[in-house]
Amino acid sequence: MATIAFNEVTKQFDDGTIAVDSLTLDVKDGEFLILVGPSGCGKTTALRMVAGLEEITSGEIRIGDKVVNDLPPVERDIAMVFQNYALYPHMTVAENIGFPLKQQGVKKDEAKQRVQDAARLLSIEDLLHRKPRALSGGQRQRVAIGRALVRRPIAFLMDEPLSNLDAKLRVQMRAELISLHKRLGVTTIFVTHDQTEAMTLGDRVVVMNKGIVQQVDTPAQLYSHPANTFVAGFIGSPAMNFLRGRLEGGAVLVGSHRVELPDATRSAVSGRTGDVVVGVRPEDFLSANGDGIAAQVAFTESLGPETLVHFRSDALEVVERREQVEAGEEEQSAGSLGELFVARFGPTTTVAADQQVSLKISAERMLLFDATSGHALN
């Protein structure tokens, strides 16, 4: 196993595009680290630079105590798992898994044993004689992981390995990857655009946008204490509601609704007045008995264990953040009065479309952000 370190690493392409901008990051020995962000944020480029598949424009990458900037991929002692599996269609599963060992000149008896060991670990022993075309998507991904595993590398690099699987298989494979990492303890960098994968798999998560790291933290901290509105809006499903607010005398005015600040929040924003962005997770809208925010239900979504309630309120004003995923661009625009918000309630709620409801905001869980920079204030 090994540590992996980025020191002021930048990647600029020939057309002038900066894919990764001054990335400094330490991956701990045995850590499962997630790189997450919208398409075009630089996460895959960062991974490919570790693998040696992309040249570094400036900076330094270390694997263990060795600078690998100029080392070819074969000398870096890492194994990469790709999104498209990259299996050889004319080879059996056993031959695909054992191919790296053949390239390394490992003796046949040892290679056979290592293939068997990897297959046993991944529960694909009965598939070793098959060709990839006879396998399901989940089975193919296990073979791809087995091929990486059999090399016994000091680090795994995984580039969206679950994105081609259906929803049920993705859940299953997430559980299997967690179990595998616990058993092996190999340093792993895992790239995904799926924040659910990021939150369930990672020891720590690196949120990126436009080539720049926005926050590095545990999944729990990212959710509860996002560093800025980008992280707050990206992490969590449904996304956080962003409302226009104004600090005034130990409280925040959210439209026509006044929320008294808890002591900790009041201390964090001491001396500040004026406009802020108020972040409210869907579960942090609470029912009120007529003494809250007047709202009208637009529609509901029953998801079994929970119900999502989409509503409008002329008492609130939304600040909407749209992620232009394909272009890799971010846009923040002021919403108009009466736009939709979303709240999360239990499965037995009786709220229905067109119903008038009264809501309040959980003051203890409400987040405040600078209206200009978007940086967290509490």
Secondary structure, 3 states (H helix, E strand, C coil): CCCEEEEEEEEECCCCCEEEEEEEEEECCCCEEEEECCCCCCHHHHHHHHHCCCCCCEEEEEECCEECCCCCHHHCCEEEECCCCCCCCCCCHHHHHHHHHHHHCCCHHHHHHHHHHHHHHCCCHHHCCCCHHHCCHHHHHHHHHHHHHCCCCCEEEEECCCCCCCHHHHHHHHHHHHHHHHHHCCEEEEEECCHHHHHHHCCEEEEEECCEEEEEECHHHHHHCCCEHHHHHHCCCCCCEEEEEEEECCEEEECCEEEECCHHHHHHCCCCCEEEEEEECHHHEEECCCCCEEEEEEEEEECCCCEEEEEECCCCCEEEEEEECCCCEEEEEECCCCCEEEEEECCCCCCCCCCEEEEEECCCCCEEEECCCCEECC
